[in-house]
């Protein structure tokens, strides 16, 4: 079996490492952002979000490399991402590709979804592959995202938003690296391991490195007062973590979302209210086909500079009040 899958930032290579265990030839798409998007432009209208276009373009690239099976994420609750595999299958059929798109749910359903694709894989092996992937994801998150000290002279910025746009560097134009080069520390609220183990973290059965659980629980309680409903995707998490960052003394928050994202667009006014109520600046970055690199850099530089000035201003006030 030749199996393709969409790119998802640094996590893309984790799937390719599972090839010997599955007995599949795993095909990684050759991504050129503009070309990848152009490939899907004729089959998804302009109101579909960037991840829909990006993943379809990735699948077209995989099919051109000989893929006859494709894996698509299907684990975002009420978000319309769960329907994308249907639209992608229709688009690929129109293009004349004889490939099947398989929805994959991340969690306890994953081993069963693997066996549904390839019944020759025994249950124990499907579970072995799944557990191996989980371990690799946890290890990679430890490598990618360092703990941010509470006491530091550097600006501390929290990152919230739609998970694909947060994790796929080619969608967010290497956002985290850009901000870090400007002299800020970035805490990502949505590493892949949190997405997978969210239920365990929320129940306190697993501990998130670098996160204070009691503060997070209080933030979740306050978030429910702002928006007492599950909206799907990671909209609720964006509200919770924005409050969490404010309570933990972060200097600012960057809210990342693709154009047309229903959950993140819906909670955007809520984050504006939280910004006012908790006195924490929130900058919103909306990514789509026409996002200009130069404009993005200018906005980020201005935001980081403002955060530095605010931080220096607070330090000066503390010195004056202490009589220094």
N, C-alpha and C positions, 0 to 999 in steps of 0.2 A: 504493500500500500504506500502511495505517495501522498503524504498528508501536509497541507499547508496551514498556516495560522497567521493572524495579524501581528504586526510589530507592537510591542508595548514597552518601549524604553529599555532600561537595563535588564528587565526581566525576560526579554525575548530569548536570550541564550539559554535560560533555564530549561525551556522546552526542548531545544535541540540536544541538550545533554541527556534527555530521557530516551533518545532514539534506540540505543542498544537494548534497553529493557522492554520496549514495546514491540520491537521488530518492525517498526515502520521507517520509511525514509522520510524524515521530517524536512520540509522545505521552508526556509526562511525567505520572506519576500525581499526583493531588491528595492529598497525605498529611495526614491528621489521625491521629496515632498510635493513639489509643484506637479510633476508628472503623475505621481500616484493619485493626486486629487483630480487631475484632468481626466484620468481614465474613468472615474466614476461620475463625472459631472453630468453626462448625458442620461444617466439612469436614476439619479436621485435629484429631486428639485432643490431649489436654493434654501428652502426652509428646513431641510434636514440638517442635523448638527454635524460639526466637523468630524467627530469620531465615526459617524455613519459613512461619510465620504472616504475617510482615511482607511477604514477597515475594508470597504469594498474595493478600493484601489489596490490595497495589499493583496486581496484575494485574486484580483485579475493578474497581478504580477506573479503570484504563486501558480495560477493555472497556466500561464505562459511558460513556466518552468516545469510543467508536467504534473502538477498536483491533481489528483482525482477525488480527494476528500479534503474538507476544510473545517477547521475548528473555530467556533464563534462563541464569545462569552455570553452567558444568559443568566446573570445573577444580580440584577439591580432592582428587584421589587417592581414598583409601579413605573419605573423609567421606561421609555419606549425602546431603550437599547435591547430589551428582551424580545422585541419583534424584528430586529434588524436582519437576523438570519433568514427570515422569510423573504424580505425585500431583496437581500443579496442573492438568494437562490433564483429569484425571478430575473434579476439583472443578468446573472451569469448564463441562464438559459437563453435569454435574448441574444447574448453575445456568441452563443454556440458552443460554450464550454460544457463538457460532460462531467461536471464535478458536483459532489453533494456537500451541502453545508450542514454541519452537525452542531446543534446548540449544546454547549458544555456549561453545567452549573458548578461553581466552585463551592465545595463543602462535602457533606456526606453523600451527595448524589453523584459526585465526580466518578468514583470507580464504576458505578452502574452505567454512566454515560459513556465511559471508555469501552465497556463491554458491548454496549449497543452499537458502537461504531465497528468493533471487531470482535465478534462472538468467540473467536478462537483464543482470546486472552482469558485465562482462568481468573476467578475472583481474587485469589490470593495475590496474583501478579498485578492486577489492577490496583489493589490496595497498596501494594509495595511501591508502585510507581507514584501514586498519589502522595503517600507519606514522604517519599524521597523528595518530591517537588516541594512539599511544605517545609521540610528541613532546609532545602536550598533557598527558599524564599526568605525564611527567617534569618539565615546566615547572610544573605545578600543585603537585607535591610540593615543589619548590624554594621555591615561594611559601608553602605551608602549614607546612612543617616546617623550622625554622631550626636551625643548628648550636648545640649546647649547649657552652659553654666548660667546661673541666675545673676551672679555678679560678674559683669564684664564691661569693658569700655566700648565694646562693639555694639552696634544696633542689632536688636533681636526682632526678627520678623517671622510671623506664623503664616503658613500657606494652607489655604482651604479651597474647596471647590470640587468640580467633577473629576473623578478619579483618572480617567483616561487622559484628560488634558493636563492633569498634575504629573502623571508618571511618564508620558510619552514625550521625550525631549524634542522630537521633530515637530510635534504639535505646538508645544509651548515655547519653541525657539530657544531651548536650553536656559529656561528661566532661572532655575536655581543657581546654575553656574554663573550666570550674568550678575545676579544680585550678590553672590558671594565675592565676586571680583571687585564689586563696588565697596566692599568693606563691611558687609552685614552677615550675620549668622541667620540661617534659614531653618526653621523646624517644619517638616512636612507632616501634616496631620493625617495623611492617607498613604502610608507605605502599603505595599500589597499584602503583607502579613496581617495588618489590621483589618483589611477588607475580608480576608479569609477567616480570621479568628475573632471577628467582631463580637459574636455571641459570647464567646468565652471571656473576652476582655470585659464586656459589659456586665457580666455576672461576677467578675472578680476572680475567675478561675485561672486566668493568666494575667501577668503584669506587663504593662507596656513600659519599655525602657525609656527613662527620661520624662515620664508623665506622673504627676501627683494624682493618685486615684481620688482622694477626698475632694480635691478642688474640681476634678473632672465631674464627679457625681453632683456637686453643687451646681456646676455649669449646666449639666443636663437638666436639672430641676428648673433652673431659671429659663433655659431654652424652651421648655414645655409651656411656660407662661407666655412667651412671645409667639409660639406657633404650636398649638396643641393638637397636631395631626401629623401622621407619617406621610411624607410626600414622595418618597421613592428616590432612587439614585443615592446621592450623598448630601441632599439638601439639609436634612436634620443635623447631620454631622458638621456641616459648615456653620450652622448656628451655634451648636455646642462648643466647637473648638474656637470660634471667634470669642465667645464669652470666656472660655478657659484661658486664652492668650491674654485677654484683658486682666483677668484676675491674677495671672502670673507675672504681670508687669512687663509684658512684651511691648515693644515700641510701636508696632504696627502689624497689620494683616493684609495679605494679598489674596484676593478672591479671584480664582481662575475658573472660567467657564467657556464652553464653545458657544458660538452664536446659535440661538434657537433651542438651547437646553431648557427644557420645561422646569425641572426641579430647582436648578440654580437661579433661573430668571425669577421664579416665583418668590424665593426667599431673599432675593437681593434687597428689597425695601426693608426687610427685617434686619439685615446686616447693617443697613444705614442707620436704623434706630439704635441698634446696639452700639454702633460707633459713637453716636451722640451720648447715649446713656452712660457708657463706660469710658468715655473720653479716650478712645483708641482709634487712630486713623485706619480706614479700610480703603484700599485701592482695588478697583475692579478691572480685570483684564479679560476682554472677550476675544477669543481666537476664532478665526475663520480663514477662508482661502485668501482674502485680500489683506490680512494682517501684515503691516509693513515693519520690517526689522528696525529701520531707523527710528520710526515713531515709538516703537516699543522700548528701545534703548533710552530714548529721551525721557519717556515717562518714568521708567525705572530709576534713572539717575536722579530725577527731580524728587521722587518719593523717598529714596534713600537719603538724599541730602536734607530733606525736611525732617526725617526721623532723627538724623544726627543733630540737627539744630535743636529740636525739641529735647533730646536727651541731654545735650550740653546745657540747655536752659534750666532743666530740672536740677542738674548738679549744682549750678550756680545759686539757685534758690536755696538748696539745702545748706550750702556753705554760708550764705548770708544769715539764714535762720539760726545756724549754730554759732554765729559770731566769729567765723573764721575770716 
